[in-house]
């Protein structure tokens, strides 16, 4: 039985051209409403564990690894430490042998709401950019000859696609 409530896959994403688009969170968005996240991941330190004590060293290791994701930039901006900690606990519970379907769905739900899954990235309108090192390698590999070959100067789209205008 399905339970009511908002889910990542329900409904269309937010309209970037809506009348009220002056939110403080929009300062990172481009003109299409997409927020670009750094491909290198977050350079900000992981916040302190929000619960009194972590269950074990594995929990802390996963906690620290999660805060290196590109999405952590937005988690910091929105103060989502508690939600990330709950996700870490749900993930560990879901990974145990014989975990129930409910535990698996719970971990998946956290992945969606935190923007870790592709559906979550799409819902939040987040895009992870290529790391700067990869972009620099691509730029260095591209020579003026390959650039000229890719877009011939002075040619039209029709001629590049081989479309001839019918005369008649």
C-alpha positions in Angstrom: 0.0 0.0 0.0 1.3 3.4 -0.9 1.4 6.1 1.7 0.6 9.7 0.9 3.2 12.4 0.9 5.8 14.1 -1.3 8.4 12.0 -3.0 11.3 12.8 -5.3 9.6 11.1 -8.2 6.2 12.8 -7.7 5.3 15.7 -9.9 7.4 18.1 -12.0 10.6 19.8 -10.7 10.3 23.4 -9.5 9.7 25.9 -12.3 12.8 28.1 -12.7 10.6 30.8 -14.3 8.1 31.0 -11.5 7.1 34.4 -10.3 8.9 34.1 -6.9 12.5 33.1 -7.7 14.3 35.5 -5.4 15.2 32.9 -2.8 18.7 33.0 -1.2 19.3 29.5 -2.4 19.0 30.6 -6.0 22.3 32.5 -5.9 24.1 29.3 -7.0 21.7 28.5 -9.9 22.3 29.3 -13.5 19.6 30.8 -15.8 17.9 27.4 -16.3 17.6 26.9 -12.5 20.3 24.3 -12.2 22.7 24.4 -9.3 26.2 23.4 -10.3 28.2 21.4 -7.7 32.0 21.1 -7.8 33.2 17.9 -9.4 36.1 17.7 -6.9 33.7 17.4 -4.1 33.3 19.5 -1.0 36.4 21.0 0.6 34.6 22.0 3.7 35.2 19.9 6.8 32.6 17.4 8.0 30.5 18.8 10.8 30.6 17.2 14.3 28.6 14.0 14.6 25.1 15.3 15.7 24.2 12.4 18.0 25.7 11.9 21.5 28.0 9.1 20.4 28.6 7.2 17.1 27.8 3.5 17.1 31.3 2.5 15.8 34.3 3.5 13.7 32.5 2.4 10.5 29.7 4.9 11.1 32.3 7.8 11.5 34.2 6.6 8.4 31.0 6.7 6.3 30.1 10.0 7.9 33.4 11.6 6.9 33.3 10.1 3.4 29.8 11.4 2.7 30.8 14.9 3.5 33.4 14.8 0.7 30.7 14.4 -1.9 29.8 17.4 -4.2 26.3 17.4 -2.6 27.9 18.2 0.7 28.3 21.8 -0.4 24.5 22.1 -0.4 24.2 20.1 2.8 26.4 22.6 4.5 24.4 25.5 3.1 21.1 24.0 4.3 22.4 22.7 7.7 21.5 19.1 6.9 24.0 17.4 9.4 21.2 15.6 11.2 19.6 14.3 7.9 23.0 13.0 6.7 23.6 11.3 10.1 20.2 9.6 9.8 21.1 8.5 6.3 24.4 7.0 7.5 22.6 5.0 10.1 19.9 3.9 7.6 22.6 2.9 5.1 24.5 0.8 7.6 21.2 -0.9 8.7 20.3 -1.6 5.0 23.7 -3.1 4.3 23.3 -5.8 7.0 22.6 -9.3 5.8 18.9 -10.1 5.8 17.9 -6.4 6.0 14.2 -5.9 5.5 12.7 -4.2 2.4 11.6 -1.4 4.7 15.2 -0.6 5.7 16.3 -0.7 2.0 13.5 1.7 1.1 14.4 4.0 4.0 18.0 4.2 2.8 16.9 4.8 -0.8 14.5 7.6 0.4 17.4 9.3 2.2 19.5 9.0 -1.0 16.8 10.7 -3.0 16.1 13.5 -0.4 19.9 14.3 0.0 20.5 14.3 -3.8 22.8 11.3 -3.8 20.8 9.3 -6.3 20.2 10.4 -9.9 16.5 11.0 -9.1 17.5 13.1 -6.1 19.9 15.2 -8.3 17.2 15.7 -10.8 14.7 16.7 -8.2 16.9 19.3 -6.6 18.1 20.4 -10.0 21.7 19.8 -9.1 24.4 19.1 -11.6 27.8 17.8 -10.7 30.4 19.5 -12.9 33.5 17.8 -14.2 36.5 18.1 -11.9 38.8 20.9 -12.9 41.7 18.5 -13.5 39.6 16.6 -16.1 38.6 19.9 -17.8 42.2 21.1 -17.9 43.3 17.7 -19.5 40.6 18.0 -22.1 41.6 21.6 -22.9 45.3 20.7 -23.1 44.6 17.8 -25.5 42.6 20.0 -27.8 44.8 21.6 -30.4 43.9 24.5 -32.7 43.7 21.9 -35.5 41.1 19.8 -33.8 39.1 22.8 -32.8 39.1 24.0 -36.4 38.1 20.6 -37.7 35.3 20.4 -35.2 33.7 23.7 -36.3 34.8 24.8 -39.8 35.0 28.5 -40.1 32.6 30.1 -42.4 30.4 27.1 -43.0 26.7 27.0 -42.2 24.8 24.4 -40.3 23.2 23.2 -43.6 26.6 22.6 -45.3 28.0 20.9 -42.2 25.1 18.5 -42.1 25.1 18.0 -45.9 21.6 19.5 -46.3 21.1 21.1 -49.7 18.4 23.7 -50.3 16.0 22.4 -52.9 15.7 24.7 -55.9 12.5 25.1 -57.6 
